[in-house]
Amino acid sequence: MAKPPSLPEPPLPELRVAKLDASSEAVLQRFFYANPAYFLTTTGQAARPTDAFDELNDTLPDGWAFSAVTLVGYFNAEGALAAMANVVSDLFAPGIWHISTFIVETARHGQGDAQAIYDGLERWAAKHGANFMRLGVVLGNARAERFWEKQGYLQTRLRHGVELGGQINTLRVMCKPLSGGTLGQFLQMVERDRPEPQGTTGR
């Protein structure tokens, strides 16, 4: 695996950016406990005691090409997490960056902070070679769906029967072309994301 690229710049004056690793497990778990909305929507239950460990140690399916997995933490002045992102670079093909997890603390919702944090994440990805951003959002998670649509993400397909923490979800697979790219070019590169009448499991 390639060395992860440098981290994004702090998106807000009061936040410090640092990589999350094994030493971050406790602070990440506290963040998950304090902000249950993401887990209630995606898994149907509050965060489990092992969720931080799983986030830090999750591996991609065999055969999936990628260059790096970077977990980014956004820390406030007290040293607590205000947001986190899990980003996979060059997933499936060079230039495709995938946002696996993106959580901003509930207290910051509706203030523009999530927008600022995402904007910084996208600039960082583009600086390090991203031509397309990709993610999956749970169908029916209206707040998240609106947020990603506002960022310019376009749905490529629905993926049915995706299990997350014991809950079966339908995911909207979404893509945002950068640097003048097109959705058609993305779909030529990632065959699994092309629209199909029957959904299959996966990310």
N, C-alpha and C positions, 0 to 999 in steps of 0.2 A: 504494500500500500504506500502511496506517495505521502510525503510529509504534508500535514494540513496547512493551508495557507494562513497568513497572518489574520488576526481577528478583525471584525468590523470596528470602526471608530465609535466612541460613545455617542449614542444618538441624542441624548439629553444631558445637560450640564451636571445633573445630580447623580448620574449613573456611571458606574465603572464596568468595563467589559473584561471578562476573563474566561478562559477555557474551563469547562466542567470536565472533571475526570474522577477517578476512584475516590480521591480525597474530598470530593464535593457531595458525596452521597447523602450525608446527613442534612446539609443545607437544602439540597434538592428535594429530599423527602418532606422537609418542613414546608417548603414552597408548595408541593403537591397537596399536602393536607390543608393548607391555608386557602387554597384556590381550587375547590372541588368541581367547579362548573364544567371544566373540560372533561373530567372523568365521568361525571354524571351523564353527560351527553353521549360520549363515545363508548362507554362501557356499561352504563346503567347503574353504576355504584360509585361511591367515593373512592379516593385513592387507596390502594392496598399497601401494606407495609413494605412490599418488595418492588413497588413501582419505580422508585429512583434507581435501585440496583439494576432493574431490567432496562431502564432507559439508557443507562451508562454502559451496559454490557450487551445490548441487543446486537445481533448480527444479521446481515442481509442474506437472503436465500442463496444457496449454492448456484453458481453460474451467472449471477448478476455482476456485471462489470461496474467498477467505480474506482475513483482515485483516492478519496478520503471521506471520513465521517468526522464532522466537527460539531461538538456541543458547545454552544455559546451561552454564557451566563451574563445577565445584566444585574449588577448589584447596586443597592442603594447605599447611602452614607453609613447606615448601621450594619452593613455587611450581609443583609438579607437579600435574597433574590427578588427582583421586581419583574423579571421576565426571563424566558429561556427559549432557545431554538436549537433544533437538531437538524443539521444540514448535510446532505450527501452530495459530494461534487462528482461530476462526470458519470452520473448514473446511466447505464445502458450505452451511452455514447459520449465522447468528449463534448463539453459545452452544455450539457444538460445537468442542472442542479436541482435537487429534490429537497423540499422542506418536509421532513418527517414529522416533526413536532414544533409547534409555535404556541407558547402560552404567555400571556401577559396577565399580571395579577389583577383580580377583579376590581380593586380600588382604583385602578388606572383606566378602566373602561370608560368610554365616552368623553375622554379628555384630549384625544389626539395622540396619546403616547404610543398606542399600538401602531398607528400610522408612521410615527417617527422612527420607531424601532424597526419596522419592516422596511422602510425606505433605506435605512442604513444597511440593513442586511442585503437588500437587492444591489445597492451600489458596490458593496464589498464583493458580492458574487460576480457582478459584471467586470469589476477590476481584475478579477482572477480568472477570467475566461468563460464565464457563463453567457451563453447565447439564448438559453431558454430556462425558465423556472417552472417547476412542476410540483404538484402536491395532490393529496386526496382529502376531501372534506366530507364528513358524514351528511348524507342527505337528510334534511329535516333540522339540521343545526342552523337555524335561520340567521343568527347573529354572525356565525363564521361564514356562511354562504354569502351574505351581503358584504362582509369585509373583503373577501377574496375577489368577488366580482368588482368591487370598487377599486381594487388594485390593478384591474385589467386582466384578470385570469379568465380563461375561456374553457368551458367544459368540452372534453374530448370524448368521454364515454361514461357510462355508469358501470360500476363493478359490484355485482351482487354477492351476497353470502360471505362477506368479510367479517371474520370474528375478531373482536377487540375486547379483551378482558372478559370473555364469556358472553358478550352481546353480539348478535349477528346484525351487521349494518350493510347498507348500500352506500358505496362511496361515489362521489362525483370526482372523477379524475380530471384535473384542471391543469392548464398550461398557460404561461405568459411568455410570448416571444420578446426577446431583447435585441438590441443592435440591429433593428430592421428585419429580423427574421419573421417568418410567417408560420401560421399554424400548420399549413400544408407541409412545410419543410420539416417541422417537428414530427408529424405523423409518418413521414417517410423514414425518419430515423428510429422511431419507437413504434414498431408494429403492434405491440400489445396494447397501446393506447388508442388504436383506431376504433371508431364506433362499430359495434357489433350487435346483432339482435339479441344474442344470449350473453349475459354477463358471466364472468368467471371469477374465481377467487384470486386474491393477490393485492398488490399495492399499486 
